[in-house]
Amino acid sequence: MTKKLGFIGVGNMGSAIVKGLASGEGIELHGTDFNKANLERLHKEHGLIVHDNATDLAKACDYIVLAVKPQHAEPVVKEVAPLLDKSKCLVTICAGIPLSTYEEWTGNRCPVVRIMPNTPALVGLGVSAICLDNENLTDEMKAFVPEVFAAIGQTHILPEKLFDAFTGVIGSGPAYVFYFMEAMIESGVALGLTRPQTVEMVKGLFLGSATMADQSEHSVTELREMVTSPGGTTIRALMHFDRQALKGDIIDGVFESYYRSIELGEK
């Protein structure tokens, strides 16, 4: 039986999910957004069925994916709430809004799944946390939603109480990686390499290292040790990092993101 997925919001993340799902079988994709150009493009390229408003979309779909900015979530959910029931599932990718808030906005009349993807989902290599804590979810829904979102990368089922930890490590994580990449690029330029060369090389370094970590049977610690020859250049750099307590600083930064996520969820 064909499942009908409707996207309220087809910005960067909503569009990425639509693109990832477009080639899947047994799925019919619907969408609505103020950006009519985005809707038209997704209709032409991926067969998205366009709706004029969220109400019409909610009537037509089995799964309603809320992909708007968090500050716009409440009025949209309350608008479609009268059309929701136990047969429809609300799937939200809005950051920082707990399940209890959606249950309040909908009068707990429908199942709700909370999903937190990170930005590499835009290129199909995301890492997403999926919360299936809502008591209204059926076994079919619990199986279907993770399967669908696997189209944009890894999916991990987590209880909502671990979503703030996920935010600190993975949700904010791409920024940490890009920050370190920036430092590597500036180092290369300072040492005389051209910026275009350095950018290309650093991108290759991170891609190759991540692929190696993914495909190797060794842990990341073992892989790091393989590069670290006794008395060599690498150990000299790593000892400097250790003297500066760089690893501790990174851990502290992740915790700051975690604490901020908790603060935002309490507002």
C-alpha positions in Angstrom: 0.0 0.0 0.0 1.4 3.4 -1.0 2.2 5.7 1.9 1.6 9.4 1.4 4.2 11.7 2.9 3.5 15.4 3.1 6.2 18.0 3.8 5.2 21.3 5.4 8.2 23.3 4.4 10.6 22.4 1.6 13.6 24.5 2.4 17.1 23.1 2.5 16.4 20.1 4.8 12.9 19.5 3.5 14.1 19.5 -0.1 17.0 17.2 0.8 14.7 14.6 2.3 12.3 14.8 -0.7 15.3 14.2 -3.0 16.4 11.3 -0.9 13.0 9.7 -0.9 12.0 10.4 -4.5 13.4 7.1 -5.9 11.8 5.0 -3.2 9.0 2.6 -4.0 5.6 2.7 -2.3 5.9 6.3 -1.3 3.9 9.3 -2.7 5.5 12.7 -1.9 3.4 15.8 -1.2 4.5 19.3 -0.2 3.5 22.9 0.6 5.7 26.0 1.2 5.5 29.7 0.8 8.4 29.4 -1.7 6.5 28.4 -4.8 9.7 28.2 -6.9 11.0 25.4 -4.7 7.7 23.5 -4.9 7.7 23.8 -8.7 11.3 22.6 -9.0 10.6 19.6 -6.8 7.5 18.8 -8.7 9.3 18.8 -12.0 12.4 17.0 -10.8 11.0 14.5 -8.3 7.2 14.4 -8.9 6.3 16.2 -5.7 2.5 16.7 -5.5 2.0 20.4 -4.6 -0.7 21.7 -2.2 -1.7 25.3 -1.7 -1.7 25.1 2.1 -0.9 22.9 5.1 -4.6 22.0 5.7 -5.0 20.5 2.3 -1.8 18.6 2.7 -2.7 17.2 6.1 -6.0 15.9 4.7 -4.3 14.1 1.9 -1.3 12.5 3.7 -0.7 9.7 6.1 2.6 11.1 7.4 2.9 14.9 7.9 6.6 16.0 8.0 7.0 19.4 9.8 10.1 20.9 8.3 9.7 24.6 9.2 11.8 26.8 11.5 11.1 26.1 15.2 9.6 29.6 15.7 6.9 28.8 13.1 6.0 25.3 14.4 3.2 26.2 16.8 0.8 28.0 14.5 1.3 25.4 11.8 0.7 22.4 14.1 -2.4 24.1 15.6 -3.7 24.8 12.1 -3.6 21.1 11.1 -4.3 19.6 14.5 -8.1 19.3 13.9 -7.3 17.0 10.9 -5.0 14.7 12.8 -6.0 11.4 14.4 -4.5 8.1 15.4 -4.2 7.0 11.7 -1.9 9.9 10.8 1.6 10.5 12.1 3.2 13.9 12.7 7.0 13.8 12.0 8.9 16.8 13.2 12.5 17.8 12.4 12.2 21.1 14.3 15.1 21.5 16.7 14.6 22.1 20.4 10.8 21.4 20.8 10.0 18.4 23.0 7.4 15.7 22.3 5.3 17.0 25.2 4.8 20.3 23.5 3.6 18.7 20.3 1.2 16.5 22.4 -0.1 19.7 23.9 -0.5 21.5 20.6 -2.3 18.5 19.0 -4.4 17.5 22.0 -2.5 14.2 21.9 -4.8 13.1 19.1 -2.1 11.7 16.8 1.2 9.8 17.0 4.3 12.0 16.9 7.9 11.2 15.9 10.7 13.6 16.6 13.7 13.5 14.3 17.0 15.5 14.5 19.1 15.3 11.3 22.4 17.1 10.9 23.4 19.1 7.9 25.3 16.4 5.9 21.8 15.1 5.3 21.8 17.7 2.5 24.2 15.4 0.6 22.7 12.1 1.7 25.3 11.5 4.4 23.5 12.7 7.5 23.3 11.2 10.9 19.8 11.5 12.4 18.4 10.7 15.8 14.8 9.4 15.9 12.6 9.4 19.0 9.9 6.8 19.0 8.8 7.5 22.7 5.2 8.6 21.8 2.8 6.1 23.1 0.4 6.5 20.2 2.9 5.1 17.6 2.0 1.8 16.0 4.6 -0.9 15.3 4.1 -0.1 11.6 5.0 3.6 12.1 8.0 2.7 14.3 9.4 0.6 11.5 8.4 2.9 8.6 9.8 6.2 9.7 13.4 5.1 10.3 13.4 3.1 7.1 12.3 6.3 5.2 14.8 8.6 6.8 17.7 6.1 6.1 17.5 7.6 2.6 19.5 10.7 3.8 22.0 8.8 5.9 22.4 7.0 9.2 19.4 6.7 11.6 19.7 6.0 15.3 16.8 5.3 17.6 17.3 7.3 20.8 15.0 8.2 23.8 14.2 11.8 23.9 16.3 12.3 27.1 19.4 11.7 24.9 18.5 14.2 22.2 20.5 17.0 23.9 23.6 14.8 24.0 23.0 14.0 20.3 22.8 17.8 19.6 26.1 18.5 21.4 28.0 15.7 19.6 26.4 15.2 16.3 23.9 18.0 15.6 26.5 20.7 16.1 29.3 18.3 15.1 29.7 19.4 11.4 30.6 22.9 12.6 33.4 21.5 14.7 34.7 19.6 11.7 34.6 22.6 9.5 36.3 24.7 12.2 39.2 22.2 12.3 39.3 22.2 8.5 39.6 26.0 8.5 42.6 25.7 10.9 44.3 23.1 8.7 43.8 25.3 5.6 45.2 28.4 7.3 48.2 26.3 8.5 48.9 25.2 4.9 48.7 28.7 3.5 51.0 30.0 6.3 53.5 27.3 5.3 53.6 28.4 1.7 51.0 26.3 0.0 48.5 28.1 -2.2 45.0 28.4 -0.8 43.2 26.5 -3.7 45.7 23.7 -3.3 45.3 23.6 0.4 41.6 23.6 0.3 41.5 20.7 -2.1 44.1 18.8 -0.1 42.4 19.3 3.3 39.0 18.2 1.8 40.7 15.1 0.5 42.4 14.6 3.9 39.1 14.6 5.8 37.2 12.6 3.2 40.0 9.9 3.1 40.4 9.8 6.9 36.6 9.4 7.4 36.3 6.7 4.8 39.3 4.9 6.3 37.7 5.0 9.7 34.4 3.8 8.3 35.9 0.9 6.4 38.7 -0.2 8.7 38.4 -2.9 11.4 40.7 -0.8 13.6 39.4 1.8 16.1 40.1 5.4 15.5 42.7 5.3 18.3 44.5 2.4 16.5 44.4 4.3 13.2 45.9 7.4 14.9 48.6 5.2 16.4 49.4 3.8 12.9 50.3 7.3 11.7 52.3 8.2 14.8 55.8 6.9 14.3 58.2 7.0 17.3 60.2 10.2 17.3 58.5 11.4 14.1 56.7 14.5 13.0 53.2 13.4 14.0 54.0 12.7 17.6 55.6 16.1 17.9 52.3 17.8 16.8 50.2 15.5 19.0 52.4 16.2 22.1 51.8 19.9 21.5 48.1 19.3 21.3 48.2 17.4 24.6 50.2 20.1 26.3 47.5 22.6 25.2 44.8 20.2 26.5 43.2 20.4 23.1 41.2 17.1 23.6 39.8 18.5 26.9 38.9 21.8 25.2 37.0 19.9 22.5 35.1 17.9 25.1 34.3 21.0 27.0 33.0 22.7 23.9 30.7 19.7 23.2 29.3 20.0 26.7 28.6 23.7 26.2 26.5 22.8 23.1 24.8 20.2 25.2 24.0 22.7 28.0 22.7 25.2 25.5 20.4 22.6 23.9 18.9 21.9 27.3 18.4 25.7 27.8 16.6 26.1 24.5 14.4 23.1 25.2 13.2 24.6 28.5 12.0 27.9 26.9 
